[in-house]
Amino acid sequence: MNPIADMPSSTDVIYPLHPLKVKDSKRPNIIFIFIDSWNKRTLTPETMPNVYRVATES
């Protein structure tokens, strides 16, 4: 057994470290998308289909 081979590489994301504890909440689900230096004219169904769908359905 090679312990070094079992270690994650620096690009691996290990999340969550522990099981998440979730409480039932009546708060609305809110998504914040922060993009630096973004031109809103690029929000089209062709260039950003998933974000466009969320923007038009919300």
Biopython code that builds the backbone (N, CA, C, O; Angstrom):
import numpy as np
from Bio.PDB.StructureBuilder import StructureBuilder

atoms = [
    (1, "MET", "N", (0.843, -1.189, 0.000)),
    (1, "MET", "CA", (0.000, 0.000, 0.000)),
    (1, "MET", "C", (0.879, 1.240, 0.000)),
    (1, "MET", "O", (1.832, 1.334, 0.774)),
    (2, "ASN", "N", (0.562, 2.173, -0.854)),
    (2, "ASN", "CA", (1.336, 3.393, -0.982)),
    (2, "ASN", "C", (0.513, 4.552, -0.407)),
    (2, "ASN", "O", (-0.450, 4.979, -1.044)),
    (3, "PRO", "N", (0.863, 5.075, 0.782)),
    (3, "PRO", "CA", (0.069, 6.142, 1.389)),
    (3, "PRO", "C", (0.078, 7.428, 0.576)),
    (3, "PRO", "O", (-0.882, 8.196, 0.639)),
    (4, "ILE", "N", (1.125, 7.678, -0.176)),
    (4, "ILE", "CA", (1.190, 8.906, -0.980)),
    (4, "ILE", "C", (0.196, 8.830, -2.131)),
    (4, "ILE", "O", (-0.386, 9.849, -2.503)),
    (5, "ALA", "N", (-0.009, 7.660, -2.699)),
    (5, "ALA", "CA", (-0.955, 7.508, -3.806)),
    (5, "ALA", "C", (-2.387, 7.753, -3.345)),
    (5, "ALA", "O", (-3.225, 8.151, -4.154)),
    (6, "ASP", "N", (-2.690, 7.525, -2.066)),
    (6, "ASP", "CA", (-4.037, 7.721, -1.554)),
    (6, "ASP", "C", (-4.313, 9.159, -1.140)),
    (6, "ASP", "O", (-5.454, 9.498, -0.828)),
    (7, "MET", "N", (-3.301, 10.006, -1.129)),
    (7, "MET", "CA", (-3.487, 11.406, -0.726)),
    (7, "MET", "C", (-4.093, 12.192, -1.889)),
    (7, "MET", "O", (-3.723, 11.973, -3.043)),
    (8, "PRO", "N", (-5.023, 13.106, -1.594)),
    (8, "PRO", "CA", (-5.595, 13.915, -2.673)),
    (8, "PRO", "C", (-4.558, 14.876, -3.241)),
    (8, "PRO", "O", (-3.643, 15.311, -2.542)),
    (9, "SER", "N", (-4.719, 15.197, -4.520)),
    (9, "SER", "CA", (-3.806, 16.168, -5.112)),
    (9, "SER", "C", (-4.234, 17.568, -4.694)),
    (9, "SER", "O", (-5.292, 17.742, -4.090)),
    (10, "SER", "N", (-3.427, 18.549, -5.008)),
    (10, "SER", "CA", (-3.732, 19.924, -4.597)),
    (10, "SER", "C", (-4.944, 20.484, -5.329)),
    (10, "SER", "O", (-5.486, 21.507, -4.911)),
    (11, "THR", "N", (-5.386, 19.840, -6.413)),
    (11, "THR", "CA", (-6.551, 20.325, -7.149)),
    (11, "THR", "C", (-7.848, 19.653, -6.715)),
    (11, "THR", "O", (-8.923, 20.056, -7.161)),
    (12, "ASP", "N", (-7.774, 18.641, -5.859)),
    (12, "ASP", "CA", (-8.980, 17.969, -5.393)),
    (12, "ASP", "C", (-9.710, 18.836, -4.381)),
    (12, "ASP", "O", (-9.094, 19.487, -3.538)),
    (13, "VAL", "N", (-11.022, 18.833, -4.478)),
    (13, "VAL", "CA", (-11.847, 19.542, -3.515)),
    (13, "VAL", "C", (-12.493, 18.495, -2.622)),
    (13, "VAL", "O", (-13.209, 17.613, -3.097)),
    (14, "ILE", "N", (-12.240, 18.598, -1.350)),
    (14, "ILE", "CA", (-12.800, 17.655, -0.393)),
    (14, "ILE", "C", (-13.780, 18.444, 0.473)),
    (14, "ILE", "O", (-13.398, 19.075, 1.458)),
    (15, "TYR", "N", (-15.040, 18.394, 0.084)),
    (15, "TYR", "CA", (-16.066, 19.158, 0.787)),
    (15, "TYR", "C", (-17.337, 18.346, 0.805)),
    (15, "TYR", "O", (-17.658, 17.720, -0.205)),
    (16, "PRO", "N", (-18.049, 18.322, 1.851)),
    (16, "PRO", "CA", (-17.744, 18.881, 3.157)),
    (16, "PRO", "C", (-16.818, 17.968, 3.938)),
    (16, "PRO", "O", (-16.745, 16.768, 3.673)),
    (17, "LEU", "N", (-16.120, 18.533, 4.889)),
    (17, "LEU", "CA", (-15.232, 17.739, 5.721)),
    (17, "LEU", "C", (-16.013, 16.883, 6.707)),
    (17, "LEU", "O", (-15.561, 15.810, 7.108)),
    (18, "HIS", "N", (-17.191, 17.367, 7.095)),
    (18, "HIS", "CA", (-18.066, 16.658, 8.030)),
    (18, "HIS", "C", (-19.474, 16.663, 7.445)),
    (18, "HIS", "O", (-19.784, 17.519, 6.616)),
    (19, "PRO", "N", (-20.322, 15.744, 7.848)),
    (19, "PRO", "CA", (-21.695, 15.755, 7.331)),
    (19, "PRO", "C", (-22.387, 17.090, 7.623)),
    (19, "PRO", "O", (-22.222, 17.667, 8.697)),
    (20, "LEU", "N", (-23.161, 17.565, 6.652)),
    (20, "LEU", "CA", (-23.871, 18.822, 6.824)),
    (20, "LEU", "C", (-25.085, 18.610, 7.711)),
    (20, "LEU", "O", (-25.770, 17.592, 7.610)),
    (21, "LYS", "N", (-25.347, 19.573, 8.578)),
    (21, "LYS", "CA", (-26.530, 19.553, 9.424)),
    (21, "LYS", "C", (-27.490, 20.594, 8.866)),
    (21, "LYS", "O", (-27.168, 21.781, 8.803)),
    (22, "VAL", "N", (-28.664, 20.140, 8.465)),
    (22, "VAL", "CA", (-29.627, 21.015, 7.823)),
    (22, "VAL", "C", (-30.889, 21.068, 8.658)),
    (22, "VAL", "O", (-31.409, 20.039, 9.091)),
    (23, "LYS", "N", (-31.376, 22.282, 8.880)),
    (23, "LYS", "CA", (-32.632, 22.491, 9.591)),
    (23, "LYS", "C", (-33.700, 22.872, 8.574)),
    (23, "LYS", "O", (-33.413, 23.544, 7.583)),
    (24, "ASP", "N", (-34.921, 22.441, 8.821)),
    (24, "ASP", "CA", (-36.022, 22.886, 7.978)),
    (24, "ASP", "C", (-36.205, 24.383, 8.181)),
    (24, "ASP", "O", (-36.202, 24.872, 9.311)),
    (25, "SER", "N", (-36.361, 25.093, 7.096)),
    (25, "SER", "CA", (-36.488, 26.540, 7.184)),
    (25, "SER", "C", (-37.585, 27.007, 6.247)),
    (25, "SER", "O", (-37.793, 26.426, 5.181)),
    (26, "LYS", "N", (-38.280, 28.049, 6.643)),
    (26, "LYS", "CA", (-39.304, 28.629, 5.789)),
    (26, "LYS", "C", (-38.762, 29.841, 5.042)),
    (26, "LYS", "O", (-39.518, 30.574, 4.404)),
    (27, "ARG", "N", (-37.480, 30.044, 5.122)),
    (27, "ARG", "CA", (-36.857, 31.152, 4.396)),
    (27, "ARG", "C", (-36.816, 30.807, 2.900)),
    (27, "ARG", "O", (-36.718, 29.635, 2.537)),
    (28, "PRO", "N", (-36.890, 31.812, 2.046)),
    (28, "PRO", "CA", (-36.816, 31.531, 0.601)),
    (28, "PRO", "C", (-35.401, 31.131, 0.187)),
    (28, "PRO", "O", (-34.418, 31.527, 0.814)),
    (29, "ASN", "N", (-35.321, 30.350, -0.864)),
    (29, "ASN", "CA", (-34.022, 30.005, -1.441)),
    (29, "ASN", "C", (-33.570, 31.174, -2.300)),
    (29, "ASN", "O", (-34.285, 31.589, -3.213)),
    (30, "ILE", "N", (-32.402, 31.701, -2.017)),
    (30, "ILE", "CA", (-31.878, 32.852, -2.745)),
    (30, "ILE", "C", (-30.506, 32.497, -3.286)),
    (30, "ILE", "O", (-29.667, 31.948, -2.572)),
    (31, "ILE", "N", (-30.287, 32.814, -4.546)),
    (31, "ILE", "CA", (-28.987, 32.577, -5.175)),
    (31, "ILE", "C", (-28.375, 33.933, -5.496)),
    (31, "ILE", "O", (-29.008, 34.767, -6.142)),
    (32, "PHE", "N", (-27.160, 34.152, -5.050)),
    (32, "PHE", "CA", (-26.407, 35.350, -5.395)),
    (32, "PHE", "C", (-25.312, 34.942, -6.370)),
    (32, "PHE", "O", (-24.552, 34.011, -6.104)),
    (33, "ILE", "N", (-25.231, 35.625, -7.476)),
    (33, "ILE", "CA", (-24.177, 35.367, -8.458)),
    (33, "ILE", "C", (-23.352, 36.640, -8.558)),
    (33, "ILE", "O", (-23.850, 37.685, -8.977)),
    (34, "PHE", "N", (-22.099, 36.543, -8.173)),
    (34, "PHE", "CA", (-21.192, 37.691, -8.226)),
    (34, "PHE", "C", (-20.170, 37.445, -9.330)),
    (34, "PHE", "O", (-19.419, 36.471, -9.293)),
    (35, "ILE", "N", (-20.155, 38.330, -10.297)),
    (35, "ILE", "CA", (-19.221, 38.205, -11.408)),
    (35, "ILE", "C", (-18.538, 39.555, -11.583)),
    (35, "ILE", "O", (-19.204, 40.577, -11.748)),
    (36, "ASP", "N", (-17.234, 39.557, -11.548)),
    (36, "ASP", "CA", (-16.467, 40.781, -11.705)),
    (36, "ASP", "C", (-16.261, 41.065, -13.196)),
    (36, "ASP", "O", (-15.905, 40.165, -13.957)),
    (37, "SER", "N", (-16.479, 42.284, -13.600)),
    (37, "SER", "CA", (-16.249, 42.733, -14.980)),
    (37, "SER", "C", (-17.094, 41.953, -15.979)),
    (37, "SER", "O", (-16.581, 41.457, -16.982)),
    (38, "TRP", "N", (-18.376, 41.848, -15.705)),
    (38, "TRP", "CA", (-19.283, 41.122, -16.580)),
    (38, "TRP", "C", (-20.222, 42.096, -17.257)),
    (38, "TRP", "O", (-20.764, 42.989, -16.606)),
    (39, "ASN", "N", (-20.420, 41.941, -18.537)),
    (39, "ASN", "CA", (-21.332, 42.788, -19.292)),
    (39, "ASN", "C", (-22.673, 42.061, -19.378)),
    (39, "ASN", "O", (-22.737, 40.944, -19.889)),
    (40, "LYS", "N", (-23.732, 42.678, -18.888)),
    (40, "LYS", "CA", (-25.032, 41.999, -18.835)),
    (40, "LYS", "C", (-25.586, 41.679, -20.225)),
    (40, "LYS", "O", (-26.513, 40.878, -20.338)),
    (41, "ARG", "N", (-25.052, 42.272, -21.265)),
    (41, "ARG", "CA", (-25.502, 41.942, -22.618)),
    (41, "ARG", "C", (-25.102, 40.521, -23.018)),
    (41, "ARG", "O", (-25.626, 39.977, -23.990)),
    (42, "THR", "N", (-24.177, 39.924, -22.273)),
    (42, "THR", "CA", (-23.776, 38.551, -22.587)),
    (42, "THR", "C", (-24.703, 37.513, -21.960)),
    (42, "THR", "O", (-24.511, 36.314, -22.157)),
    (43, "LEU", "N", (-25.707, 37.965, -21.207)),
    (43, "LEU", "CA", (-26.663, 37.047, -20.609)),
    (43, "LEU", "C", (-27.703, 36.686, -21.667)),
    (43, "LEU", "O", (-28.786, 37.269, -21.720)),
    (44, "THR", "N", (-27.360, 35.733, -22.489)),
    (44, "THR", "CA", (-28.247, 35.277, -23.561)),
    (44, "THR", "C", (-28.428, 33.773, -23.437)),
    (44, "THR", "O", (-27.610, 33.109, -22.799)),
    (45, "PRO", "N", (-29.475, 33.222, -24.028)),
    (45, "PRO", "CA", (-29.673, 31.777, -23.972)),
    (45, "PRO", "C", (-28.540, 30.998, -24.646)),
    (45, "PRO", "O", (-28.288, 29.843, -24.304)),
    (46, "GLU", "N", (-27.868, 31.626, -25.589)),
    (46, "GLU", "CA", (-26.779, 30.934, -26.294)),
    (46, "GLU", "C", (-25.490, 30.891, -25.468)),
    (46, "GLU", "O", (-24.799, 29.872, -25.445)),
    (47, "THR", "N", (-25.170, 31.989, -24.794)),
    (47, "THR", "CA", (-23.896, 32.057, -24.077)),
    (47, "THR", "C", (-23.975, 31.543, -22.643)),
    (47, "THR", "O", (-23.013, 30.965, -22.136)),
    (48, "MET", "N", (-25.113, 31.750, -21.991)),
    (48, "MET", "CA", (-25.261, 31.340, -20.588)),
    (48, "MET", "C", (-26.654, 30.743, -20.380)),
    (48, "MET", "O", (-27.485, 31.351, -19.705)),
    (49, "PRO", "N", (-26.925, 29.560, -20.947)),
    (49, "PRO", "CA", (-28.296, 29.043, -20.926)),
    (49, "PRO", "C", (-28.863, 28.797, -19.530)),
    (49, "PRO", "O", (-30.037, 29.083, -19.296)),
    (50, "ASN", "N", (-28.078, 28.284, -18.607)),
    (50, "ASN", "CA", (-28.598, 27.990, -17.272)),
    (50, "ASN", "C", (-28.856, 29.256, -16.467)),
    (50, "ASN", "O", (-29.885, 29.369, -15.802)),
    (51, "VAL", "N", (-27.939, 30.199, -16.521)),
    (51, "VAL", "CA", (-28.130, 31.461, -15.807)),
    (51, "VAL", "C", (-29.284, 32.244, -16.440)),
    (51, "VAL", "O", (-30.068, 32.875, -15.730)),
    (52, "TYR", "N", (-29.391, 32.206, -17.757)),
    (52, "TYR", "CA", (-30.485, 32.878, -18.447)),
    (52, "TYR", "C", (-31.831, 32.298, -18.012)),
    (52, "TYR", "O", (-32.784, 33.042, -17.781)),
    (53, "ARG", "N", (-31.908, 30.981, -17.902)),
    (53, "ARG", "CA", (-33.157, 30.322, -17.481)),
    (53, "ARG", "C", (-33.535, 30.753, -16.066)),
    (53, "ARG", "O", (-34.697, 31.065, -15.806)),
    (54, "VAL", "N", (-32.574, 30.773, -15.156)),
    (54, "VAL", "CA", (-32.851, 31.205, -13.785)),
    (54, "VAL", "C", (-33.299, 32.666, -13.775)),
    (54, "VAL", "O", (-34.229, 33.026, -13.054)),
    (55, "ALA", "N", (-32.642, 33.500, -14.568)),
    (55, "ALA", "CA", (-32.976, 34.925, -14.595)),
    (55, "ALA", "C", (-34.377, 35.168, -15.146)),
    (55, "ALA", "O", (-35.072, 36.070, -14.677)),
    (56, "THR", "N", (-34.799, 34.392, -16.120)),
    (56, "THR", "CA", (-36.109, 34.612, -16.721)),
    (56, "THR", "C", (-37.229, 33.935, -15.940)),
    (56, "THR", "O", (-38.384, 34.349, -16.042)),
    (57, "GLU", "N", (-36.917, 32.918, -15.174)),
    (57, "GLU", "CA", (-37.952, 32.215, -14.404)),
    (57, "GLU", "C", (-38.126, 32.753, -12.992)),
    (57, "GLU", "O", (-39.115, 32.432, -12.332)),
    (58, "SER", "N", (-37.205, 33.550, -12.522)),
    (58, "SER", "CA", (-37.277, 34.036, -11.136)),
    (58, "SER", "C", (-37.974, 35.365, -11.054)),
    (58, "SER", "O", (-38.121, 35.919, -9.964)),
]
sb = StructureBuilder()
sb.init_structure("model")
sb.init_model(0)
sb.init_chain("A")
sb.init_seg("    ")
for serial, (resi, resn, name, xyz) in enumerate(atoms, 1):
    if name == "N":
        sb.init_residue(resn, " ", resi, " ")
    sb.init_atom(name, np.array(xyz, "f"), 0.0, 1.0, " ", f" {name:<3s}", serial, name[0])
structure = sb.get_structure()
